[in-house]
Amino acid sequence: MENVFNKICEYAESIFTCRSELHGPAHWRRVDINAQLLTEHSGADIIVVRLFAYLHDSCRLDDGRDHMHGPRAANNLPDLPESFITISSTQMQLLEYAIRHHTDGITSDDPTIGTCWDADRLDLGRVGITPIAERMSTQAGKDLCFQ
């Protein structure tokens, strides 16, 4: 399965024009690690959260306030090569929603969507923001916060 996610990462890199260290492959890998850790406790769909990790920032144009990068990445999902991985329509809906809304500043009661967002938010330290429990969706995410 690791080979699949390596291919997903390579695909995301191939469409990533921003070339940022803040929002690029190193960040995606940390989000993936966070997602796997959180999934052990949240009951989230591991496939969806790992896909989210590599695809959520793949359509960023810059490191600024590119508010449309989530919707662009969500709109790009139909272009994901099916040869990499096949997911159900339910998984695709969860992935699309999580990517589209990951910067809206909201939380989710859905364990998969919440795990996606918490995995990303736990890496906010890279931009000088300390993750806080009140912004986390899952108990595991809250437990990993410093405040």
C-alpha positions in Angstrom: 0.0 0.0 0.0 2.9 2.4 0.7 3.8 2.3 -3.0 0.3 3.6 -3.8 0.8 6.6 -1.6 4.2 7.2 -3.0 2.6 7.4 -6.4 -0.1 9.7 -5.1 2.6 12.0 -3.7 4.5 12.0 -7.0 1.2 12.8 -8.8 0.6 15.7 -6.4 4.1 17.0 -6.9 3.6 16.9 -10.7 0.6 19.3 -10.4 2.0 21.4 -7.6 3.1 24.7 -9.1 3.8 26.6 -5.9 7.0 24.7 -5.1 6.7 25.7 -1.5 8.4 24.2 1.5 5.6 25.4 3.7 2.8 23.8 1.8 4.6 21.2 -0.3 5.7 17.5 0.0 7.4 17.8 3.3 4.2 19.2 4.8 2.1 16.5 3.1 4.3 13.8 4.6 3.9 15.2 8.1 0.1 15.4 7.6 0.2 11.8 6.5 2.0 10.8 9.7 -0.4 12.8 11.8 -3.3 11.2 9.9 -2.1 7.7 10.5 -1.6 8.4 14.2 -5.0 10.0 14.6 -6.8 7.3 12.7 -5.7 4.8 15.3 -8.0 6.6 17.8 -10.6 8.3 15.6 -11.9 5.4 13.5 -11.5 7.4 10.4 -11.2 5.9 6.9 -7.4 5.5 6.6 -7.5 5.6 2.8 -9.4 8.9 2.7 -7.2 10.6 5.3 -4.0 9.6 3.6 -5.2 10.8 0.2 -6.2 14.0 1.9 -2.7 14.4 3.2 -1.1 14.4 -0.2 -3.8 16.2 -2.2 -5.2 19.0 0.1 -2.6 21.6 -0.8 -1.6 20.3 -4.2 -3.3 23.1 -6.1 -1.9 26.0 -4.1 -0.6 28.9 -6.2 1.5 30.5 -3.4 2.1 30.5 0.3 -0.2 33.5 0.8 -3.9 33.6 1.4 -4.8 31.4 -1.6 -8.4 30.8 -0.4 -9.3 28.9 -3.5 -6.6 26.2 -3.3 -9.0 23.8 -1.5 -11.8 24.1 -4.0 -9.2 23.8 -6.9 -7.8 20.6 -5.4 -11.3 19.2 -4.8 -12.3 20.1 -8.4 -9.1 18.3 -9.6 -10.0 15.0 -7.9 -11.7 13.5 -11.1 -8.3 13.8 -12.8 -6.6 11.5 -10.2 -5.4 8.5 -12.2 -7.6 5.5 -11.4 -4.6 3.3 -11.8 -3.2 4.6 -8.5 -6.2 3.7 -6.3 -9.9 3.0 -6.6 -12.2 4.4 -3.9 -15.9 4.2 -3.4 -18.3 7.1 -4.1 -18.7 7.6 -0.4 -15.0 7.8 0.1 -14.7 10.3 -2.8 -17.5 12.4 -1.3 -15.7 12.5 2.1 -12.3 13.3 0.4 -13.9 16.0 -1.8 -15.6 17.7 1.2 -12.5 17.5 3.4 -10.3 19.0 0.8 -12.8 21.7 -0.3 -13.4 23.0 3.2 -10.1 22.4 5.0 -9.3 26.1 5.4 -12.8 27.2 6.4 -11.8 27.1 10.1 -14.6 24.7 11.1 -14.7 21.4 12.8 -16.5 18.2 11.9 -18.2 15.4 13.9 -17.5 13.0 11.0 -14.4 11.0 12.1 -12.9 10.9 8.7 -13.3 14.6 7.8 -12.3 15.6 11.4 -9.2 13.5 11.2 -8.2 15.0 7.9 -8.5 18.5 9.2 -6.8 17.7 12.6 -3.9 16.1 10.8 -3.3 19.3 8.8 -3.8 21.6 11.8 -1.4 19.7 13.9 1.3 20.8 11.5 0.6 24.5 11.9 3.8 25.0 13.9 5.6 25.2 10.5 4.0 28.6 10.0 4.4 29.8 13.6 0.9 28.9 14.8 0.4 26.7 17.8 -2.4 24.2 17.3 -5.2 24.6 19.9 -7.6 22.0 21.2 -10.7 24.2 20.5 -10.0 24.0 16.7 -9.7 20.2 16.6 -12.5 17.9 15.6 -11.3 14.7 17.2 -10.4 13.8 20.8 -7.1 12.5 19.7 -6.4 15.8 17.9 -7.3 17.7 21.1 -5.1 15.5 23.2 -2.1 16.2 20.9 -2.4 20.0 21.2 -0.1 22.0 23.4 -2.8 24.1 24.9 
